[in-house]
Amino acid sequence: MYQDKLKIFLAEDDIDDRSFFKDAFEEVKMKHILKIFEDGISLMDYLEREDAIIPDIIFMDINMPGLSGMECLKDIRTSQKLSEIVVAIYSTSASPANIEDAFIEGANVYIKKPDEFSALKKIISEITNISWQYITDGLNRQNFMLSY
């Protein structure tokens, strides 16, 4: 399903959330490369480089300083080079307006950040193991948000 190692990017401004995500991903025991960005600006600066490694999945916080997750999502979806990247909006907010905006702008999935470590591991496992062909071809509102 995936190449040798899944390339995962995380754009998250909160240091505790970055650590929580990194620790959970390591426990999932999946072959991966995890690259972490502290904000949307550093993520987009990297992705726009000629020599950038293009990720398989970007987990992106919706509220970040500089460039928000929604602004990054819009830039990704309008870029010929980046438009096919799977984007998971990863937020503490479960606001219907945020969820709707992410859906309209082309996110592949919206994840409400869980409070428990085991729930985060389950989400990461599900997201990385889902058939992305189904998500991108069969996107619908019923399977758009994951919350535990």
Backbone as CSV, one residue per row, in Angstrom:
resi,resn,N_x,N_y,N_z,CA_x,CA_y,CA_z,C_x,C_y,C_z
1,MET,0.829,-1.200,0.000,0.000,0.000,0.000,0.867,1.255,0.000
2,TYR,1.902,1.274,0.827,2.795,2.424,0.874,4.189,1.988,0.476
3,GLN,5.026,2.954,0.145,6.418,2.631,-0.117,7.085,2.170,1.172
4,ASP,8.396,2.057,1.138,9.140,1.504,2.268,8.810,2.190,3.594
5,LYS,8.817,3.511,3.603,8.488,4.260,4.819,7.458,5.330,4.489
6,LEU,6.458,5.423,5.317,5.430,6.447,5.160,6.003,7.781,5.603
7,LYS,5.875,8.779,4.755,6.393,10.117,5.073,5.270,10.940,5.686
8,ILE,5.416,11.241,6.973,4.408,11.962,7.737,4.964,13.318,8.149
9,PHE,4.184,14.370,7.923,4.536,15.703,8.410,3.493,16.114,9.435
10,LEU,3.953,16.811,10.453,3.068,17.397,11.450,3.377,18.880,11.528
11,ALA,2.348,19.710,11.377,2.478,21.157,11.581,1.654,21.492,12.816
12,GLU,2.349,21.849,13.887,1.699,22.057,15.188,2.512,23.061,15.990
13,ASP,1.852,24.108,16.484,2.587,25.142,17.217,2.753,24.834,18.698
14,ASP,1.982,23.928,19.252,2.053,23.618,20.679,3.084,22.516,20.934
15,ILE,4.093,22.825,21.737,5.188,21.878,21.988,4.695,20.596,22.654
16,ASP,3.730,20.683,23.559,3.202,19.487,24.215,2.452,18.600,23.226
17,ASP,1.667,19.222,22.347,0.942,18.453,21.332,1.906,17.790,20.349
18,ARG,2.998,18.479,20.009,4.006,17.879,19.117,4.615,16.640,19.770
19,SER,4.955,16.748,21.031,5.560,15.639,21.760,4.580,14.469,21.895
20,PHE,3.332,14.777,22.224,2.259,13.789,22.368,2.095,13.005,21.059
21,PHE,2.053,13.724,19.946,1.889,13.117,18.626,3.094,12.239,18.287
22,LYS,4.300,12.763,18.496,5.528,12.027,18.187,5.592,10.729,18.996
23,ASP,5.309,10.806,20.283,5.334,9.614,21.141,4.299,8.592,20.699
24,ALA,3.107,9.048,20.355,2.051,8.134,19.911,2.439,7.460,18.605
25,PHE,2.999,8.228,17.681,3.381,7.661,16.391,4.460,6.600,16.556
26,GLU,5.405,6.817,17.456,6.459,5.838,17.695,5.901,4.537,18.252
27,GLU,4.837,4.614,19.029,4.243,3.404,19.606,3.396,2.626,18.614
28,VAL,2.982,3.259,17.539,2.188,2.565,16.531,3.040,1.536,15.794
29,LYS,4.348,1.705,15.822,5.303,0.757,15.240,5.120,0.593,13.735
30,MET,5.002,1.699,13.068,4.896,1.701,11.619,6.183,2.284,11.052
31,LYS,6.657,1.737,9.960,7.839,2.309,9.327,7.469,3.687,8.795
32,HIS,8.159,4.682,9.309,7.791,6.043,8.921,8.966,7.006,9.097
33,ILE,8.805,8.129,8.446,9.672,9.280,8.647,8.738,10.389,9.115
34,LEU,9.001,10.930,10.287,8.161,12.002,10.831,8.959,13.296,10.842
35,LYS,8.447,14.295,10.160,9.065,15.616,10.136,8.077,16.579,10.780
36,ILE,8.558,17.335,11.752,7.685,18.210,12.534,8.021,19.674,12.259
37,PHE,6.971,20.451,12.041,7.090,21.894,11.810,6.353,22.613,12.926
38,GLU,6.928,23.721,13.391,6.357,24.450,14.524,5.256,25.419,14.134
39,ASP,5.066,25.645,12.844,3.999,26.542,12.398,3.747,26.350,10.902
40,GLY,2.709,27.004,10.420,2.346,26.888,9.009,3.358,27.523,8.076
41,ILE,3.996,28.589,8.513,4.983,29.263,7.669,6.165,28.335,7.387
42,SER,6.702,27.690,8.431,7.852,26.799,8.212,7.452,25.589,7.362
43,LEU,6.231,25.086,7.528,5.748,23.986,6.695,5.719,24.396,5.231
44,MET,5.085,25.514,4.938,4.940,25.943,3.543,6.279,26.354,2.942
45,ASP,7.134,26.994,3.731,8.478,27.332,3.239,9.220,26.068,2.807
46,TYR,9.106,25.015,3.618,9.766,23.762,3.277,9.148,23.144,2.015
47,LEU,7.822,23.029,1.981,7.152,22.371,0.857,7.398,23.072,-0.476
48,GLU,7.628,24.366,-0.441,7.836,25.130,-1.675,9.278,25.054,-2.186
49,ARG,10.168,24.465,-1.395,11.552,24.310,-1.854,11.617,23.302,-3.006
50,GLU,12.558,23.513,-3.913,12.752,22.594,-5.035,13.113,21.189,-4.567
51,ASP,13.915,21.101,-3.497,14.400,19.809,-3.029,13.553,19.200,-1.908
52,ALA,12.354,19.728,-1.708,11.493,19.242,-0.623,11.069,17.798,-0.863
53,ILE,11.082,17.036,0.211,10.500,15.694,0.179,8.998,15.890,0.359
54,ILE,8.218,15.334,-0.538,6.763,15.497,-0.464,6.205,14.395,0.434
55,PRO,5.449,14.775,1.453,4.927,13.773,2.389,3.751,12.997,1.807
56,ASP,3.475,11.865,2.426,2.275,11.106,2.092,1.066,11.700,2.805
57,ILE,1.282,12.125,4.051,0.199,12.687,4.870,0.736,13.869,5.671
58,ILE,-0.056,14.931,5.737,0.248,16.048,6.632,-0.856,16.126,7.671
59,PHE,-0.467,16.044,8.939,-1.373,16.329,10.041,-1.130,17.791,10.388
60,MET,-2.183,18.585,10.391,-2.000,20.020,10.525,-3.008,20.623,11.502
61,ASP,-2.472,21.324,12.496,-3.319,22.052,13.437,-4.054,23.154,12.676
62,ILE,-5.258,23.436,13.066,-6.031,24.469,12.372,-5.642,25.878,12.833
63,ASN,-5.287,26.027,14.112,-4.951,27.343,14.659,-3.464,27.437,14.949
64,MET,-2.747,28.079,14.028,-1.314,28.298,14.203,-1.013,29.756,13.887
65,PRO,0.010,30.305,14.532,0.381,31.686,14.220,1.027,31.779,12.835
66,GLY,0.970,32.959,12.250,1.569,33.165,10.932,0.638,32.718,9.832
67,LEU,0.657,31.441,9.536,-0.269,30.835,8.573,-1.076,29.780,9.307
68,SER,-2.370,29.899,9.283,-3.222,28.905,9.939,-3.251,27.618,9.114
69,GLY,-3.758,26.575,9.716,-3.919,25.323,8.995,-4.816,25.468,7.782
70,MET,-5.854,26.273,7.892,-6.750,26.487,6.757,-6.042,27.230,5.625
71,GLU,-5.216,28.208,5.970,-4.465,28.928,4.936,-3.469,27.996,4.250
72,CYS,-2.813,27.146,5.024,-1.890,26.164,4.444,-2.652,25.196,3.538
73,LEU,-3.806,24.737,4.000,-4.617,23.812,3.209,-4.982,24.434,1.860
74,LYS,-5.408,25.687,1.872,-5.747,26.370,0.612,-4.544,26.434,-0.314
75,ASP,-3.368,26.769,0.240,-2.150,26.841,-0.573,-1.780,25.474,-1.137
76,ILE,-1.927,24.442,-0.332,-1.602,23.078,-0.777,-2.532,22.658,-1.901
77,ARG,-3.809,22.897,-1.742,-4.786,22.463,-2.753,-4.697,23.251,-4.065
78,THR,-4.134,24.440,-4.034,-4.010,25.220,-5.273,-2.638,25.043,-5.933
79,SER,-1.759,24.285,-5.305,-0.425,24.046,-5.854,-0.413,22.772,-6.681
80,GLN,0.050,22.872,-7.911,0.131,21.685,-8.760,1.057,20.637,-8.140
81,LYS,2.128,21.077,-7.533,3.121,20.187,-6.931,2.587,19.478,-5.687
82,LEU,1.708,20.143,-4.921,1.304,19.647,-3.606,-0.129,19.140,-3.518
83,SER,-0.915,19.383,-4.523,-2.368,19.188,-4.417,-2.819,17.764,-4.090
84,GLU,-1.994,16.770,-4.359,-2.392,15.380,-4.113,-2.034,14.877,-2.717
85,ILE,-1.379,15.693,-1.904,-1.003,15.275,-0.549,-2.262,15.069,0.295
86,VAL,-2.288,14.001,1.061,-3.379,13.765,1.998,-3.190,14.723,3.170
87,VAL,-4.238,15.487,3.477,-4.176,16.454,4.576,-5.226,16.094,5.624
88,ALA,-4.733,15.919,6.847,-5.607,15.668,7.991,-5.562,16.909,8.879
89,ILE,-6.668,17.610,8.966,-6.753,18.739,9.892,-6.879,18.139,11.284
90,TYR,-6.063,18.641,12.193,-5.891,18.047,13.520,-6.062,19.174,14.528
91,SER,-7.240,19.233,15.194,-7.561,20.415,15.976,-8.289,20.092,17.276
92,THR,-8.144,20.991,18.256,-8.916,20.865,19.497,-10.367,21.259,19.260
93,SER,-10.624,22.003,18.210,-11.968,22.485,17.906,-12.779,21.439,17.145
94,ALA,-14.017,21.269,17.562,-14.950,20.444,16.809,-16.088,21.327,16.312
95,SER,-15.774,22.592,16.099,-16.756,23.555,15.620,-17.304,23.126,14.259
96,PRO,-18.623,23.062,14.110,-19.192,22.710,12.808,-18.703,23.633,11.683
97,ALA,-18.482,24.907,11.981,-17.991,25.834,10.956,-16.578,25.455,10.512
98,ASN,-15.702,25.109,11.469,-14.337,24.691,11.114,-14.350,23.397,10.308
99,ILE,-15.174,22.459,10.721,-15.269,21.175,10.029,-15.767,21.386,8.599
100,GLU,-16.791,22.196,8.445,-17.341,22.494,7.117,-16.307,23.185,6.234
101,ASP,-15.611,24.173,6.789,-14.586,24.891,6.022,-13.481,23.936,5.563
102,ALA,-13.032,23.060,6.453,-11.974,22.108,6.097,-12.443,21.164,4.990
103,PHE,-13.686,20.726,5.083,-14.260,19.846,4.064,-14.303,20.559,2.719
104,ILE,-14.814,21.779,2.715,-14.945,22.556,1.479,-13.575,22.848,0.853
105,GLU,-12.594,23.126,1.692,-11.256,23.480,1.185,-10.438,22.271,0.738
106,GLY,-10.949,21.059,0.987,-10.300,19.878,0.431,-9.484,19.030,1.386
107,ALA,-9.673,19.206,2.699,-9.001,18.302,3.639,-9.528,16.887,3.408
108,ASN,-8.684,15.901,3.634,-9.126,14.519,3.469,-9.859,14.003,4.696
109,VAL,-9.497,14.549,5.859,-10.145,14.127,7.098,-9.962,15.233,8.139
110,TYR,-10.885,15.312,9.075,-10.822,16.268,10.179,-10.778,15.459,11.465
111,ILE,-9.757,15.699,12.257,-9.575,14.942,13.492,-9.653,15.879,14.685
112,LYS,-10.528,15.563,15.623,-10.542,16.296,16.880,-9.457,15.690,17.758
113,LYS,-8.548,16.551,18.237,-7.446,16.066,19.062,-7.995,15.358,20.294
114,PRO,-7.568,14.125,20.500,-8.022,13.406,21.687,-7.223,13.827,22.921
115,ASP,-7.809,13.615,24.080,-7.125,13.908,25.338,-6.281,12.729,25.811
116,GLU,-6.626,11.551,25.364,-5.952,10.353,25.849,-4.963,9.818,24.823
117,PHE,-3.834,9.360,25.329,-2.760,8.834,24.498,-3.236,7.644,23.668
118,SER,-3.983,6.737,24.273,-4.452,5.543,23.554,-5.381,5.918,22.402
119,ALA,-6.182,6.952,22.592,-7.073,7.404,21.518,-6.267,7.996,20.361
120,LEU,-5.220,8.736,20.676,-4.375,9.298,19.621,-3.692,8.176,18.843
121,LYS,-3.190,7.161,19.525,-2.579,6.025,18.834,-3.582,5.349,17.901
122,LYS,-4.809,5.209,18.360,-5.847,4.583,17.532,-6.132,5.434,16.290
123,ILE,-6.224,6.742,16.465,-6.470,7.638,15.332,-5.328,7.541,14.323
124,ILE,-4.100,7.618,14.803,-2.942,7.555,13.910,-2.937,6.239,13.144
125,SER,-3.209,5.160,13.829,-3.253,3.856,13.183,-4.334,3.811,12.106
126,GLU,-5.515,4.297,12.431,-6.611,4.291,11.460,-6.306,5.156,10.252
127,ILE,-5.826,6.365,10.493,-5.557,7.283,9.389,-4.499,6.716,8.457
128,THR,-3.447,6.164,8.997,-2.366,5.670,8.150,-2.700,4.345,7.474
129,ASN,-3.696,3.644,7.959,-4.060,2.367,7.364,-5.304,2.410,6.482
130,ILE,-6.016,3.514,6.502,-7.211,3.651,5.653,-6.791,3.649,4.193
131,SER,-7.627,3.114,3.360,-7.363,3.186,1.922,-7.633,4.608,1.466
132,TRP,-6.558,5.359,1.161,-6.732,6.759,0.763,-7.418,6.884,-0.582
133,GLN,-7.389,5.826,-1.361,-8.149,5.856,-2.617,-9.632,6.039,-2.297
134,TYR,-10.099,5.350,-1.273,-11.492,5.479,-0.869,-11.785,6.880,-0.350
135,ILE,-10.901,7.401,0.458,-11.122,8.736,1.031,-11.193,9.790,-0.060
136,THR,-10.238,9.759,-0.990,-10.204,10.799,-2.008,-11.288,10.608,-3.060
137,ASP,-11.643,9.364,-3.373,-12.680,9.147,-4.377,-14.081,9.135,-3.770
138,GLY,-14.183,8.774,-2.493,-15.496,8.626,-1.890,-15.720,9.554,-0.720
139,LEU,-15.135,10.748,-0.795,-15.252,11.698,0.306,-16.712,12.037,0.573
140,ASN,-17.113,11.907,1.818,-18.454,12.320,2.198,-18.439,12.787,3.642
141,ARG,-19.456,13.492,4.040,-19.491,14.101,5.359,-19.559,13.074,6.484
142,GLN,-20.076,11.890,6.239,-20.210,10.894,7.295,-18.866,10.331,7.762
143,ASN,-17.886,10.240,6.840,-16.595,9.683,7.241,-15.512,10.763,7.324
144,PHE,-15.909,12.013,7.367,-14.947,13.119,7.320,-14.312,13.425,8.653
145,MET,-15.037,13.349,9.753,-14.478,13.722,11.056,-14.262,12.493,11.917
146,LEU,-13.063,12.427,12.512,-12.759,11.380,13.479,-12.630,12.017,14.847
147,SER,-13.346,11.486,15.807,-13.280,11.993,17.166,-13.427,10.820,18.122
148,TYR,-12.576,10.787,19.153,-12.631,9.689,20.126,-12.797,10.243,21.505
